Amino acid sequence: MDQYDFIRTAHRAYGKTISELSRMTGHSRNTVKKALRGEAWGYSERKKQPFPVLGGHLETIDGWLKEDRGVPKKQRHTARRIYHRLIEEHGYKGGESTVRRYVSMAKIKLGLDRPGAFIPCDPEVGYEAEVDWGKATAEIGGKRQTIKIFCMRSKFSGKHFVRAYRCERQQAFFDAHLHGFQFFGGIFPVLIYDNLTTAVRKVLQGRNRIEQESFIKFRAYHSFEARFTNPAAGNEKGGVEGLVGFSRRNYMVPVPVVDSLEELNRKLLDRCRAYGGHTISGREHTVEELFEQEKDKLLSLPEHIFSNQLCLSGKVDKFGTVIVDKNRYSVPTSYSGRSVSVLLGVDGVTISLKSKKIAEHERVYGNNKWQLDPDHYLDLLQKRPMAFDSARPIRQWRESWPVCYESLLQRFQQSQGETGGVKDFITVLMLHRRYDPSEVEAAVDLAVEQGLSSSEGVRHLLIYANDSPVKTVPLDGWESIAPADVRQYGQLGGVQ
C-alpha cells in the first residue's frame, strides 16, 4: 500500500511520468497504470481452482469416495491410498499434495468425514461424574504386564481418580468405585458409563438397559443413578475418555517399575491429588478450587462399607489345593478331602475350615494357575524326601530363595546322605513358621560359614540370636570369701 500511495502522489503532485515511476519502483508500466487508474492493488483469488494434471482423474476419485459410503470407516480411502492407486492403475504423474487438496474438497462436497460439531455445556455443580476403563503397561515385581486403569472424573471440576487393577471383573469394578468414593469424600448423584458388561446385561432400544443384578444392588446401596451412553458413542462421556489417554501419557510414562500393584496405586493416588493444583484450559480456577464448590453437594458415604467379597464353598483335592475361580490355592496337606469355605476378594483368597482360617493367598487371575505355599507341603515331603527335587512348590521356591540355602542343602547331603540330608534340610525350612525369613536366612548363612551340618546347629543359632544376652556382675573381693565346707555333704548319707 505504501507503493500505491507513492505512485499516485508522485504522478499527481510532482508530475512524474509512467516510465519514470516504473524505473523508480521496479513495477511494470501496466502495474503503474493500474495504480493511477485506482484499480485494486495485489492479486485476486481465482473463482475456480483448476487441476491441470489431475483433471482427467477427478471422476475416478469421486467414484472411489462414493463407494466408501458402504464400507467400514477404518477401511475407507485415504488421500495417500488414492494417490498410490492413481499411480499404479492410471499412470498419474502429478504430486501427492495436489491429490490431497482435491480429496479434502471432494469429501466435503460428498458429505464424507464431516467434522462433528459440539455444543458448549456448563455441567451442574456436584451432580455428574464419568467412569471408564483403559489399558496400560507396567513392570510389577520384575515382570512387564498389561494392567487395567479405572478412571472416574467429575464433569464440573475435572477432579479425577485413577487406580490400577489386573482385570476389569465386577469385583474390581466395585472395588474401584469404593476407593473412588473415598477419594472424593462422597458419591456423585449420577454416574455415566458406557455399556460395559459388569453393569449391563442387555442393551435395549433407546436408553433402556437391563442391568446386572449385582450392579443394581451396588447402585441401590450407594443411592446413585446410572446413565449409559449410546453404543459406540464415546463422545457422550468425552471427559473421562480424555482422562484415560491423559493418565496413560502422564502417569504411566516412562513405564512404571514397582514391586507391587499396591505401590503403583499409591503413586497414582499421589498424582491424582497433585492434579488438584492444575488449571484446565478455559477455566479461571484450579481443579481443587472448583471441587470445593461441589464437594458439599455429593451424597454422603454409607455408614458401613459395601461387602465386596464372595462366600464360596470348596473341597481340598489330593494335591492339597482348592479350586477357586478356575485356579488352585494350596492348604496344608493334612486337610486333603475336607470341605472348606472360601472368602474371595478382589486381591486375596481366604480358606477356612469351619471357623478356623487354614490358608490365605494373593488372588491370581486367568485359568489353571497354581498359587502354592511351600510350607503347606513340608510335613508330607519330610515323609517322602525323594519327591523333594520334583515338588512344584519347592521348585517355585528355589527360584527365589538365597544361595546359602543351596549350599546348606549340599552340605547336609554330603554329611548325612541324600535322603537324610533332605529330611534335615526340610526341618530348617520349617523354621520359617516361627522366625522371620530374614532371621532364618542370616542363621543359614552363618551355619554355612561355620561349617555346620545339622538343623540343630541352625536352630541354636536362631535361639542364640533371639535370646537377650545374660548380664554379669563383677564380684569384687571374691578372694576373701571363705571356701565352702564340702564335708557336710558326706553326712547326708546317714540321714534316715
C-alpha positions as CSV (number, residue, x, y, z in Angstrom):
1,M,0.0,0.0,0.0
2,D,3.0,2.4,0.5
3,Q,4.0,1.9,-3.2
4,Y,0.4,2.5,-4.3
5,D,0.4,5.8,-2.4
6,F,3.8,6.8,-3.6
7,I,2.9,6.2,-7.3
8,R,-0.3,8.3,-7.2
9,T,1.3,11.1,-5.2
10,A,4.4,11.3,-7.3
11,H,2.4,11.4,-10.5
12,R,-0.3,13.9,-9.3
13,A,1.8,16.3,-7.2
14,Y,5.3,16.1,-8.8
15,G,4.4,15.3,-12.4
16,K,6.4,12.0,-12.7
17,T,5.7,10.1,-15.9
18,I,4.8,6.4,-16.1
19,S,8.2,5.5,-17.3
20,E,9.9,7.3,-14.5
21,L,7.7,5.8,-11.9
22,S,8.3,2.3,-13.4
23,R,12.1,2.8,-13.1
24,M,11.8,4.2,-9.6
25,T,9.6,1.5,-8.2
26,G,10.6,-1.5,-10.2
27,H,7.0,-2.2,-11.2
28,S,6.0,-2.8,-14.8
29,R,4.3,0.1,-16.8
30,N,1.0,-1.8,-16.7
31,T,1.1,-2.1,-12.9
32,V,1.8,1.7,-12.6
33,K,-1.1,2.4,-15.0
34,K,-3.4,0.2,-12.8
35,A,-2.4,2.2,-9.7
36,L,-3.0,5.5,-11.4
37,R,-6.5,4.3,-12.6
38,G,-7.2,3.3,-9.0
39,E,-7.7,-0.4,-9.6
40,A,-7.2,-2.9,-6.8
41,W,-3.7,-3.5,-5.7
42,G,-2.4,-7.1,-5.5
43,Y,-3.8,-10.4,-6.6
44,S,-7.5,-11.6,-6.6
45,E,-8.4,-15.1,-5.7
46,R,-9.4,-17.4,-8.5
47,K,-13.1,-18.2,-8.7
48,K,-12.2,-21.8,-9.8
49,Q,-9.0,-23.6,-8.9
50,P,-8.0,-25.8,-11.8
51,F,-6.3,-29.2,-11.5
52,P,-4.5,-29.4,-14.9
53,V,-2.6,-32.7,-14.2
54,L,-5.3,-34.3,-12.0
55,G,-8.2,-33.1,-14.2
56,G,-8.6,-36.4,-16.1
57,H,-8.9,-38.4,-12.8
58,L,-11.4,-36.3,-10.9
59,E,-14.4,-38.6,-11.8
60,T,-12.3,-41.7,-10.8
61,I,-11.6,-40.2,-7.4
62,D,-15.2,-39.2,-6.9
63,G,-16.3,-42.7,-7.7
64,W,-13.9,-44.2,-5.1
65,L,-15.1,-41.8,-2.5
66,K,-18.8,-42.6,-3.2
67,E,-18.1,-46.3,-2.9
68,D,-16.6,-45.6,0.6
69,R,-20.1,-44.8,1.9
70,G,-20.9,-48.5,2.0
71,V,-17.7,-49.8,3.7
72,P,-16.4,-49.6,7.3
73,K,-14.9,-46.3,8.3
74,K,-11.5,-47.8,9.1
75,Q,-11.3,-49.3,5.6
76,R,-12.1,-46.2,3.5
77,H,-9.7,-44.5,1.1
78,T,-7.2,-42.0,2.5
79,A,-5.7,-39.4,0.3
80,R,-2.4,-41.3,0.2
81,R,-4.1,-44.5,-0.8
82,I,-5.9,-42.7,-3.6
83,Y,-2.5,-41.2,-4.7
84,H,-0.9,-44.6,-4.9
85,R,-3.8,-46.1,-6.7
86,L,-3.7,-43.4,-9.3
87,I,0.0,-44.1,-10.0
88,E,-0.4,-47.9,-10.1
89,E,-3.7,-48.1,-12.0
90,H,-4.0,-44.9,-14.1
91,G,-0.4,-43.7,-14.6
92,Y,-0.8,-40.4,-12.7
93,K,2.3,-38.2,-13.0
94,G,1.4,-35.4,-10.6
95,G,2.3,-34.7,-7.0
96,E,0.7,-36.1,-3.8
97,S,-0.2,-32.6,-2.4
98,T,-2.5,-32.0,-5.4
99,V,-4.3,-35.2,-4.7
100,R,-4.6,-34.3,-1.0
101,R,-6.0,-30.9,-1.8
102,Y,-8.7,-32.2,-4.1
103,V,-9.6,-35.2,-1.8
104,S,-10.3,-32.8,1.1
105,M,-12.5,-30.7,-1.1
106,A,-14.3,-33.7,-2.6
107,K,-15.1,-35.3,0.8
108,I,-16.8,-32.0,1.9
109,K,-18.7,-31.9,-1.3
110,L,-19.8,-35.6,-1.0
111,G,-20.6,-35.3,2.7
112,L,-17.9,-37.8,3.8
113,D,-15.9,-37.5,7.1
114,R,-17.7,-34.3,8.0
115,P,-16.2,-32.9,11.2
116,G,-18.6,-33.1,14.2
117,A,-20.0,-30.1,15.9
118,F,-20.2,-29.7,19.7
119,I,-22.5,-27.8,22.0
120,P,-20.8,-25.9,24.8
121,C,-22.2,-27.0,28.2
122,D,-22.0,-26.0,31.8
123,P,-22.3,-29.1,34.0
124,E,-24.3,-28.8,37.1
125,V,-22.2,-28.5,40.3
126,G,-21.6,-31.7,42.1
127,Y,-24.1,-33.7,40.1
128,E,-22.4,-35.9,37.5
129,A,-19.2,-38.0,37.1
130,E,-18.0,-40.2,34.3
131,V,-16.5,-43.6,34.6
132,D,-14.4,-45.7,32.2
133,W,-11.6,-48.3,31.9
134,G,-8.3,-48.1,30.0
135,K,-5.2,-50.2,29.4
136,A,-1.6,-49.6,30.2
137,T,1.7,-51.4,30.7
138,A,3.7,-51.6,33.9
139,E,6.6,-53.6,35.3
140,I,5.4,-55.2,38.6
141,G,7.7,-57.4,40.6
142,G,10.2,-57.6,37.7
143,K,7.6,-58.7,35.2
144,R,6.2,-56.4,32.4
145,Q,2.5,-56.9,32.1
146,T,-0.7,-55.2,30.8
147,I,-2.9,-53.7,33.5
148,K,-6.3,-52.1,33.6
149,I,-6.8,-48.5,34.6
150,F,-10.0,-47.4,36.2
151,C,-10.9,-43.7,35.8
152,M,-13.6,-41.6,37.5
153,R,-13.9,-37.9,36.7
154,S,-16.1,-35.1,37.9
155,K,-17.8,-33.3,34.9
156,F,-17.9,-30.0,36.7
157,S,-14.5,-29.6,38.4
158,G,-12.4,-32.1,36.3
159,K,-11.1,-33.7,39.5
160,H,-10.3,-37.3,38.8
161,F,-9.4,-40.6,40.4
162,V,-7.2,-43.3,38.7
163,R,-6.5,-46.8,40.1
164,A,-4.8,-49.9,38.5
165,Y,-6.1,-53.4,38.5
166,R,-5.1,-56.7,37.0
167,C,-8.6,-57.2,35.4
168,E,-11.9,-55.5,34.7
169,R,-14.1,-58.0,36.5
170,Q,-17.1,-56.9,38.6
171,Q,-15.3,-57.2,41.9
172,A,-12.5,-54.9,40.6
173,F,-15.2,-52.6,39.2
174,F,-16.9,-52.3,42.6
175,D,-13.6,-52.1,44.5
176,A,-12.6,-49.2,42.3
177,H,-15.8,-47.4,42.9
178,L,-15.4,-47.8,46.7
179,H,-11.9,-46.3,46.5
180,G,-13.1,-43.5,44.3
181,F,-15.9,-42.6,46.7
182,Q,-13.4,-42.4,49.5
183,F,-11.1,-40.2,47.3
184,F,-13.9,-37.7,46.5
185,G,-15.3,-37.9,50.0
186,G,-18.8,-38.6,48.7
187,I,-20.9,-40.0,45.9
188,F,-22.0,-38.2,42.7
189,P,-25.8,-38.5,42.3
190,V,-25.3,-39.5,38.7
191,L,-22.5,-41.7,37.2
192,I,-22.2,-42.1,33.4
193,Y,-21.0,-45.3,31.9
194,D,-20.7,-47.0,28.5
195,N,-22.4,-50.3,28.1
196,L,-19.8,-52.4,30.0
197,T,-20.9,-56.0,30.8
198,T,-20.1,-55.6,34.5
199,A,-23.0,-53.3,34.8
200,V,-25.3,-54.0,31.8
201,R,-26.7,-57.4,31.0
202,K,-28.6,-56.4,27.8
203,V,-28.9,-53.2,25.8
204,L,-32.5,-52.4,24.8
205,Q,-33.9,-49.8,22.4
206,G,-33.0,-46.2,23.2
207,R,-31.7,-45.6,26.7
208,N,-33.2,-48.6,28.3
209,R,-30.9,-51.2,29.8
210,I,-31.3,-54.5,31.7
211,E,-28.7,-54.1,34.4
212,Q,-26.7,-56.8,36.2
213,E,-28.5,-57.8,39.4
214,S,-25.3,-57.4,41.5
215,F,-24.8,-53.9,40.0
216,I,-28.4,-52.9,40.8
217,K,-27.7,-54.0,44.4
218,F,-24.4,-52.0,44.5
219,R,-26.1,-48.9,42.9
220,A,-29.1,-49.0,45.3
221,Y,-26.8,-49.4,48.3
222,H,-25.0,-46.2,47.4
223,S,-28.2,-44.4,46.1
224,F,-26.7,-43.1,42.8
225,E,-28.3,-43.1,39.4
226,A,-26.5,-44.9,36.5
227,R,-26.7,-43.4,32.9
228,F,-25.4,-45.3,29.9
229,T,-24.2,-43.9,26.6
230,N,-25.4,-45.0,23.2
231,P,-23.4,-47.9,21.8
232,A,-20.2,-46.7,20.1
233,A,-20.8,-43.1,21.3
234,G,-17.7,-42.4,23.4
235,N,-18.2,-38.6,22.8
236,E,-21.1,-38.7,25.3
237,K,-18.6,-39.1,28.1
238,G,-15.7,-37.3,26.4
239,G,-14.2,-36.0,29.6
240,V,-13.3,-39.4,31.0
241,E,-12.3,-40.7,27.6
242,G,-9.7,-38.0,27.5
243,L,-8.7,-38.8,31.1
244,V,-7.8,-42.4,30.0
245,G,-5.3,-41.1,27.5
246,F,-4.1,-38.3,29.8
247,S,-3.4,-40.7,32.6
248,R,-1.6,-43.1,30.3
249,R,0.6,-40.4,28.8
250,N,1.3,-38.5,32.1
251,Y,1.1,-41.1,34.9
252,M,2.4,-44.2,33.0
253,V,5.3,-42.7,31.1
254,P,8.0,-43.9,31.5
255,V,6.7,-47.4,32.1
256,P,6.4,-47.6,36.0
257,V,8.7,-50.1,37.7
258,V,7.3,-51.1,41.0
259,D,7.4,-54.1,43.4
260,S,3.6,-54.5,43.7
261,L,0.3,-53.2,42.4
262,E,-0.2,-51.5,45.8
263,E,2.9,-49.4,45.3
264,L,1.7,-48.4,41.8
265,N,-1.7,-47.4,43.2
266,R,-0.1,-45.3,45.9
267,K,1.9,-43.4,43.2
268,L,-1.2,-42.9,41.1
269,L,-3.1,-41.6,44.1
270,D,-0.4,-39.0,44.7
271,R,-0.6,-37.9,41.1
272,C,-4.3,-37.5,41.3
273,R,-4.0,-35.3,44.4
274,A,-1.3,-33.2,42.8
275,Y,-3.6,-32.6,39.8
276,G,-5.8,-30.5,42.1
277,G,-3.5,-27.6,41.5
278,H,-3.9,-27.7,37.8
279,T,-6.0,-25.1,35.9
280,I,-7.9,-26.6,32.9
281,S,-7.8,-24.5,29.7
282,G,-10.6,-22.0,29.6
283,R,-11.2,-22.1,33.4
284,E,-10.4,-19.3,35.9
285,H,-9.9,-21.6,38.9
286,T,-7.9,-24.6,39.7
287,V,-9.4,-28.1,39.8
288,E,-9.3,-28.2,43.6
289,E,-10.9,-24.8,43.9
290,L,-13.8,-25.9,41.6
291,F,-14.2,-29.1,43.6
292,E,-14.6,-27.1,46.8
293,Q,-17.8,-25.8,45.3
294,E,-19.2,-29.3,44.7
295,K,-18.0,-31.5,47.5
296,D,-20.8,-30.5,49.8
297,K,-23.4,-31.4,47.2
298,L,-22.2,-35.0,46.9
299,L,-24.2,-37.8,48.6
300,S,-22.7,-38.9,51.9
301,L,-20.9,-42.2,52.2
302,P,-22.8,-45.2,53.8
303,E,-22.1,-45.9,57.4
304,H,-20.9,-49.4,56.6
305,I,-18.7,-50.2,53.6
306,F,-20.4,-52.4,50.9
307,S,-19.2,-56.0,51.2
308,N,-17.3,-56.8,48.1
309,Q,-16.4,-60.4,48.9
310,L,-17.9,-63.6,47.6
311,C,-18.5,-66.5,50.0
312,L,-18.0,-69.8,48.2
313,S,-17.6,-73.5,49.2
314,G,-14.9,-75.9,48.0
315,K,-13.2,-79.2,48.7
316,V,-9.5,-79.9,49.2
317,D,-8.3,-82.3,46.5
318,K,-5.5,-84.9,46.6
319,F,-2.9,-82.2,45.7
320,G,-3.8,-80.2,48.8
321,T,-5.4,-77.4,46.7
322,V,-8.9,-75.9,46.4
323,I,-10.1,-74.8,43.0
324,V,-11.4,-71.2,43.1
325,D,-12.5,-69.3,40.0
326,K,-10.6,-71.8,37.8
327,N,-7.3,-71.5,39.7
328,R,-5.8,-73.6,42.5
329,Y,-4.9,-72.4,46.0
330,S,-3.0,-74.6,48.5
331,V,-3.8,-75.6,52.0
332,P,-1.8,-77.8,54.4
333,T,-1.9,-81.4,53.0
334,S,-3.4,-82.7,56.3
335,Y,-6.8,-81.2,55.2
336,S,-7.0,-83.2,51.9
337,G,-10.5,-84.4,51.3
338,R,-12.1,-81.9,53.7
339,S,-14.9,-79.4,52.7
340,V,-13.9,-75.8,53.3
341,S,-15.3,-72.3,52.9
342,V,-13.7,-69.7,50.7
343,L,-13.8,-65.9,51.0
344,L,-13.0,-64.5,47.6
345,G,-11.9,-60.8,47.5
346,V,-10.5,-58.7,44.6
347,D,-6.9,-59.1,45.9
348,G,-7.0,-62.1,48.2
349,V,-8.4,-65.6,48.9
350,T,-9.0,-66.8,52.4
351,I,-9.7,-70.5,53.0
352,S,-11.3,-71.7,56.3
353,L,-12.4,-75.0,57.9
354,K,-15.5,-74.1,59.9
355,S,-14.3,-71.0,61.8
356,K,-10.5,-71.7,61.6
357,K,-8.5,-70.0,58.9
358,I,-6.2,-72.5,57.3
359,A,-4.7,-70.6,54.3
360,E,-4.5,-67.2,52.8
361,H,-3.2,-66.3,49.3
362,E,-2.9,-63.4,46.9
363,R,-5.5,-63.8,44.3
364,V,-4.4,-64.7,40.7
365,Y,-6.4,-64.2,37.5
366,G,-6.6,-66.5,34.5
367,N,-7.1,-70.2,34.2
368,N,-5.3,-73.2,35.7
369,K,-2.8,-71.2,37.7
370,W,-1.4,-72.7,40.9
371,Q,-0.9,-70.5,44.0
372,L,1.2,-72.7,46.3
373,D,2.6,-72.1,49.7
374,P,5.7,-74.4,50.1
375,D,5.1,-74.6,53.9
376,H,1.8,-76.5,53.3
377,Y,3.8,-79.4,51.8
378,L,6.9,-79.6,54.1
379,D,5.4,-82.2,56.6
380,L,4.4,-84.5,53.7
381,L,7.8,-84.0,52.0
382,Q,9.6,-85.0,55.1
383,K,7.9,-88.3,54.9
384,R,8.6,-88.6,51.1
385,P,12.0,-86.9,50.7
386,M,12.6,-88.4,47.2
387,A,9.9,-86.1,45.9
388,F,11.7,-83.0,47.1
389,D,13.5,-82.1,43.9
390,S,10.4,-82.5,41.7
391,A,7.8,-81.0,44.0
392,R,6.2,-78.0,42.3
393,P,6.0,-75.7,45.4
394,I,9.7,-76.4,46.2
395,R,10.8,-75.8,42.6
396,Q,8.9,-72.5,42.6
397,W,10.5,-71.5,45.9
398,R,14.0,-72.4,44.8
399,E,13.9,-69.9,42.0
400,S,13.9,-67.1,44.6
401,W,15.5,-68.4,47.8
402,P,19.0,-67.3,48.8
403,V,22.1,-69.0,47.5
404,C,23.1,-70.0,51.0
405,Y,20.1,-72.4,51.2
406,E,21.5,-74.4,48.3
407,S,24.9,-74.5,49.9
408,L,23.4,-75.8,53.2
409,L,21.4,-78.5,51.4
410,Q,24.6,-79.7,49.6
411,R,26.5,-79.8,53.0
412,F,23.7,-81.8,54.7
413,Q,23.6,-84.3,51.8
414,Q,27.3,-84.8,51.9
415,S,27.4,-85.3,55.7
416,Q,24.1,-87.2,56.2
417,G,23.5,-88.8,52.8
418,E,21.0,-87.7,50.2
419,T,17.8,-88.8,51.9
420,G,18.8,-87.9,55.5
421,G,20.2,-84.6,54.3
422,V,17.0,-83.6,52.6
423,K,14.9,-84.5,55.6
424,D,17.1,-82.5,57.9
425,F,17.1,-79.6,55.4
426,I,13.3,-79.6,55.4
427,T,13.5,-79.2,59.2
428,V,15.5,-76.0,58.6
429,L,12.8,-74.8,56.1
430,M,10.1,-75.4,58.8
431,L,11.9,-72.8,60.9
432,H,10.1,-70.2,58.8
433,R,7.0,-71.0,60.7
434,R,8.5,-69.5,63.9
435,Y,11.0,-67.0,62.7
436,D,11.2,-64.1,60.2
437,P,12.6,-65.1,56.8
438,S,15.5,-62.6,57.2
439,E,16.4,-64.2,60.5
440,V,16.4,-67.7,59.1
441,E,18.5,-66.6,56.1
442,A,21.1,-64.9,58.4
443,A,21.3,-68.1,60.5
444,V,21.7,-70.4,57.4
445,D,24.4,-68.1,56.0
446,L,26.3,-68.2,59.4
447,A,25.8,-72.0,59.5
448,V,27.4,-72.4,56.1
449,E,30.2,-70.1,57.1
450,Q,30.8,-72.1,60.3
451,G,30.6,-75.4,58.6
452,L,27.6,-76.7,60.5
453,S,26.0,-79.9,59.2
454,S,22.7,-80.3,61.0
455,S,19.4,-78.5,61.5
456,E,20.1,-78.4,65.3
457,G,23.0,-76.1,64.7
458,V,20.9,-73.7,62.7
459,R,18.1,-73.8,65.3
460,H,20.6,-73.0,68.1
461,L,22.0,-70.1,66.1
462,L,18.4,-68.7,65.8
463,I,17.8,-69.2,69.5
464,Y,21.0,-67.6,70.5
465,A,20.4,-64.6,68.1
466,N,16.9,-64.0,69.6
467,D,17.7,-64.5,73.3
468,S,18.8,-61.4,75.2
469,P,22.4,-61.7,76.4
470,V,23.0,-62.7,80.1
471,K,24.2,-59.8,82.2
472,T,27.1,-60.5,84.5
473,V,28.1,-58.6,87.6
474,P,31.7,-58.5,88.7
475,L,32.4,-59.9,92.2
476,D,34.8,-57.5,93.8
477,G,36.9,-59.0,96.6
478,W,36.0,-62.7,95.9
479,E,39.4,-63.8,97.1
480,S,38.3,-63.0,100.8
481,I,35.3,-65.3,100.6
482,A,35.8,-68.5,102.7
483,P,35.5,-71.8,100.7
484,A,32.5,-74.0,101.3
485,D,32.9,-77.0,103.7
486,V,32.2,-79.9,101.5
487,R,32.5,-82.4,104.4
488,Q,28.9,-81.5,105.4
489,Y,27.6,-83.2,102.2
490,G,29.1,-86.5,103.4
491,Q,26.8,-86.5,106.4
492,L,23.7,-86.6,104.2
493,G,24.3,-90.3,103.5
494,G,23.5,-91.1,107.1
495,V,20.2,-89.3,107.2
496,Q,17.2,-91.8,107.6
